[in-house]
């Protein structure tokens, strides 16, 4: 059962506002977080889609927060590697992201995320290998 995201400090700096990140819910059984993002027109390249590095930022945010919520705010992942696949041009405007913990160990974490249009069309996917670290304080 998904629950609204609360009880854990979800603000991590100006980048959260920059990418229009909004926390929707977290399913503790599947360790999956749902987030909304907003890609402003300033993120759009001459091809008409969001610049790839910024797409990676959306996906990274979803993967990271899945782990933070799975550990009840005690840990944050430190990425060792991120791999991303763009399935379509990412349009400006609102987007949905889902991030999940695939496997969590004491020394390594495997994460994944997907980015969708509001009508559910898959736009991008990413995986990450990370190490668990204590969640930094502001």
C-alpha positions as CSV (number, residue, x, y, z in Angstrom):
1,X,0.0,0.0,0.0
2,X,1.4,3.4,-1.0
3,X,1.5,6.1,1.5
4,X,1.9,9.9,1.0
5,X,5.6,11.0,1.4
6,X,6.0,12.6,4.8
7,X,8.0,12.3,7.9
8,X,11.3,12.5,6.2
9,X,13.0,15.7,5.2
10,X,12.5,15.6,1.4
11,X,14.2,19.0,0.7
12,X,17.8,18.7,-0.5
13,X,18.6,22.1,-2.0
14,X,17.8,24.3,-4.9
15,X,18.1,21.6,-7.5
16,X,14.8,20.1,-6.2
17,X,13.0,23.3,-7.1
18,X,15.0,23.7,-10.4
19,X,13.7,20.3,-11.7
20,X,10.2,20.8,-10.3
21,X,10.4,17.8,-8.1
22,X,7.3,16.9,-6.1
23,X,7.0,13.9,-3.9
24,X,3.7,11.9,-4.4
25,X,3.9,8.6,-2.5
26,X,6.1,5.8,-1.4
27,X,5.3,2.1,-1.3
28,X,7.3,0.5,1.5
29,X,6.6,-3.1,0.3
30,X,8.1,-2.6,-3.1
31,X,10.4,0.3,-2.0
32,X,9.1,2.4,-4.9
33,X,8.7,6.2,-4.8
34,X,6.5,8.2,-7.2
35,X,7.5,11.7,-8.0
36,X,6.3,14.5,-10.3
37,X,8.8,16.6,-12.2
38,X,8.4,19.7,-14.3
39,X,10.6,20.3,-17.3
40,X,10.6,24.0,-18.0
41,X,11.1,25.4,-21.6
42,X,14.6,26.4,-20.6
43,X,15.6,22.7,-20.4
44,X,14.6,22.1,-24.1
45,X,17.2,21.7,-26.8
46,X,16.8,22.7,-30.5
47,X,15.6,19.1,-31.2
48,X,12.5,19.8,-29.0
49,X,13.3,17.6,-26.0
50,X,14.8,17.9,-22.6
51,X,18.6,17.9,-22.6
52,X,19.8,14.4,-21.7
53,X,21.9,15.4,-18.6
54,X,18.8,17.0,-17.1
55,X,16.8,13.8,-17.8
56,X,19.4,11.9,-15.9
57,X,18.8,14.3,-13.1
58,X,15.1,13.5,-12.9
59,X,15.9,9.7,-12.9
60,X,18.8,10.1,-10.3
61,X,16.4,12.0,-8.0
62,X,13.8,9.3,-8.2
63,X,16.3,6.5,-7.5
64,X,18.0,8.3,-4.7
65,X,14.7,9.2,-2.9
66,X,13.5,5.6,-3.2
67,X,16.6,4.5,-1.1
68,X,16.2,7.4,1.3
69,X,12.6,6.5,2.1
70,X,13.4,2.7,2.1
71,X,15.8,3.4,5.0
72,X,13.4,5.8,6.7
73,X,15.7,8.7,6.1
74,X,18.8,7.1,7.6
75,X,20.8,6.7,4.4
76,X,21.4,8.3,1.0
77,X,23.0,6.5,-1.9
78,X,26.3,7.7,-3.3
79,X,26.3,6.7,-7.0
80,X,29.2,4.7,-8.4
81,X,27.6,4.3,-11.9
82,X,24.4,5.4,-13.6
83,X,23.2,4.1,-16.9
84,X,20.3,5.7,-18.8
85,X,18.3,4.9,-21.8
86,X,16.2,7.5,-23.6
87,X,13.1,5.9,-25.2
88,X,11.7,9.1,-26.7
89,X,12.2,12.9,-26.7
90,X,11.3,14.1,-23.3
91,X,8.7,16.9,-23.7
92,X,8.6,20.2,-21.7
93,X,6.0,20.3,-18.9
94,X,4.9,17.8,-16.3
95,X,6.4,14.3,-16.0
96,X,6.0,11.4,-13.7
97,X,8.9,9.4,-12.3
98,X,9.1,6.1,-10.4
99,X,12.2,5.1,-8.5
100,X,12.8,1.8,-6.8
101,X,15.3,-0.2,-4.8
102,X,16.1,-3.4,-6.7
103,X,18.4,-4.7,-4.1
104,X,20.0,-3.2,-1.0
105,X,23.0,-4.7,0.8
106,X,25.4,-3.3,3.4
107,X,28.0,-2.4,0.8
108,X,26.1,-1.9,-2.5
109,X,22.7,-0.8,-3.6
110,X,21.0,-1.4,-7.0
111,X,18.4,1.1,-8.0
112,X,16.3,1.8,-11.0
113,X,13.9,4.5,-12.2
114,X,11.5,5.2,-15.1
115,X,10.2,8.5,-16.4
116,X,6.7,8.7,-18.0
117,X,4.5,11.2,-19.7
118,X,1.3,12.0,-17.8
119,X,-0.6,9.6,-20.0
120,X,1.7,6.8,-19.0
121,X,4.0,6.6,-22.0
122,X,7.5,5.4,-21.0
123,X,10.1,8.1,-21.9
124,X,13.4,7.1,-20.2
125,X,14.9,4.5,-17.9
126,X,17.9,4.3,-15.7
127,X,19.8,2.0,-13.3
128,X,22.3,2.9,-10.7
129,X,24.9,1.0,-8.6
130,X,25.6,3.0,-5.4
131,X,27.0,2.6,-2.0
132,X,24.9,3.3,1.1
133,X,26.0,6.3,3.2
134,X,24.6,8.2,6.1
135,X,22.1,10.8,4.9
136,X,23.9,14.2,4.8
137,X,22.5,17.0,7.0
138,X,21.9,20.4,5.6
